[in-house]
Amino acid sequence: MRLFAAVLPPPDATAELGSAVGELRKLPGSGSDSGTGTGVGAGTGGGQGLRWTAPAGWHFTLAFYGEVDDELVPDLSARLERSARRTAPFALSLRGGGRFGGRALWVGATGDVRTLRLLAERAEAAGRKAGVTREEHHGYRPHLTLARSRGPADFAPYVSALDGFEGRAWTAGELCLMRSRLPVSGVPGEQPRYEVLARWALGGSPSRGAAARV
């Protein structure tokens, strides 16, 4: 299974972000839907459409584990549960935006980002100790991906438009183990599907979800 650990924003926070993204998609070259577009940035990949991510898939990735053997999932789950117990709930807001070169546009986070980074470190360590990740990564940058480009794109207008965006504050209270199912139909614009395999309350409270079943 293709797995990762994540924090999921609540529905009211994603609704606020959805309104902001709706305005972004009115900008020239944003594309008309999640799978098509007219390109963005003359001379920087014109003709390469933007692929907007669906709100159902919005999340903050903490650690990406890739393809994980079924027999390793129980140990990974147990370690993630311990990581959740050791981390207190913390406040976050969606804020501002940025880009990874000309390939991806994202919205960032403000609030107790220090604890978010700590939880990411613990989720990564859980994977490493469970044998599903082999390298330690540094420089975690909290981000929620909004759009990707098939070719180099000029995301500067979108980043500028997000400068003034700051959503309501919310409390991150769960660590989730997610499964990603990659598109298989070949239909243009089809996106990965994400499934919550397990969720654990932060701070030692009783878990709201059972451990992943394989």
N, C-alpha and C positions, 0 to 999 in steps of 0.2 A: 504494500500500500504506500502511496505517496503522501507523506505526513508532514505536518508542521505544527508548531505551538503558536497561539495567538491570543490577543485580547480583542474582544469584539465591542464596538461602541453600541450604545443602546439605540432603540428605534427613533427616539426624538432627536438624538444627535445626528443620526444619519439623515433624518428628514430635513434638518437645517442644512446639512451639507448638500443634500439633493437639490435644494433651492439654489444654492450657490453654483452648483455644477450646471443647472439649467441655464443660468446666465452665461457661463463659460461656453456652453455649446451654441450660443447665439453669435459668438465671435466668428469672423471670416475664417474659413478653412478648418472648422472644427469637425465637420462631417455631420451627416444627418442622423446616424444611428450608431449603435455600438460596433457594427461590423463594417461600415462603409465610411468613406470620407473623400474630400476633394483635395486633401493635402494641406500642409501648413508651412508657411515660410517660403516665399519665392526664393529659389536658388538653394534651398536647404532641404531638399527632399520633396519638392513639389510633386503631386501625384501620389504621395504615400499617405494614405488615410489614417486618421486617428481611430483607435479602438478604445471606446469608453467602457470602463468597468461597470458592472451592474451593482446597484446598492446592496443586493443580497450577498455580494462577495467582498464588501468593504471590511477590512480588518487591519490590525497592526500585527504583522508577523514578528514573533519573538525569536524563533529559531526554526530553520528549515532543515528537515531530516532527509528529504528525498525518499527513495524507495526503501521501505523498511520490511524486513521479513516478519511474517506473522508471529513467530515464536519470540521475537524481541519486544513486541508491543506491551505485554503485561509488565515487564521490568521498566520499560520507558514510562508507562502510566504510573507505576508506583513512585518512581523518582519525581515525576512531574507533580504528583499529589503532595509529596514532601516539600517541593519547591513552593507550591501554593500555600501550604500551611505556614511556611517561614516568612511569607511576604504579606504585610498588612494591606488592606484596601487603600487605594490612593486616588487623588483627584486628577482628572485630565480634562482638557478641552481640545477640540480640533481648531487649528489655527494656521493661517498663512499657507504658503505653498512653496514648492521647489521642483527641481527636475534632476534627473540623472542623464546628463548630456542631452542628446536629442532623441532619447528613446522612451522616456517615461516622465509623466507629470504626477506630482503627489501633493497631498495636503499633510501638514505637520501637526505637532502636538505641543501644547503648553500645559503648565500645571506641575505636578510632581513627576517630571520626566526622569529625575534621578532614580525613583523607585521603579519606573517602567524599564529603565536600562538594567537595573539590578535583577528584575524578573527575567529579562532577556538573557542575562548572563547565567542565571540559574537554570533556565530552560535549555540553554545550549549545553551546560555542564551535565544536565540530566541525560541528554542525548549521547554525549560523549561517554559517560559512565555506563550507559546501557548498550554501547557498542554500535550506535547508529550514526554517529558523526565522528570523524577522525581528525578534524582540525579545529583549532580555536580561532574564532574570528574576532577582530577588535573594531572599535569605532562604530558601534551600533547607532544607527540614525533612525529614530522613530518616524515612520511615514505610512500613509495609506494611499495606495496607488489609485489614481483617477483615470488615467489614460495612457496608452502606449502607442508608439508609432511603428509602422512597418519599416520605415527608413528614417534617416536623420531629419528632425523637425525643429522648428524654432518655437520653443515653448515659452519664450520670454513674455509675450502678451498675456498668457494664461497665469504665469507666476505673478505678474504685476496685478492682474485682476484679483488674485487671491490675497494680496498684501493686507487688505483691510478685513479679511474674513476671520472671525473668531466666534466659535459656537459656544453654547451654554456649557457650564461645568457639569461634569458627571463623575460618578465614582466607579472606577474599575474594580470590580469585586470578584472576578473569575479568571481563571487560566483555562484555556480550552486546547484540547488536542484535536486538530482538524485533519480531515482527509480531502485531498484534491483529486478530482477525476478530470483528466484532460479530455478535450474534445476528440471525438472519434468519428463523427459523421462526415466531416469534410465540408460541412455547410459554412460558407463565409460568415464570419461574425460570431460563430458559436464560441462561448466562453467556458472556461473550466467551471465545474460545479464543486461547491464546498460543502462538506458534511461535518457536523460536530460529532466526534466519536466519544468524547468524554469532556466533562467540565468539573472544575474543582473550585470551591469558594476560597478566596484568599483569607489569610489570617487565622486559620485553624477552625473555622466554622464547619459544620457538617456539609459534606459535599452535596451539591444539587443534582449531580449526574453520576451514573454508574461508570465504572472503568470501561474502557473500550472492549468490545467483544469482537473476536476474530474467528 
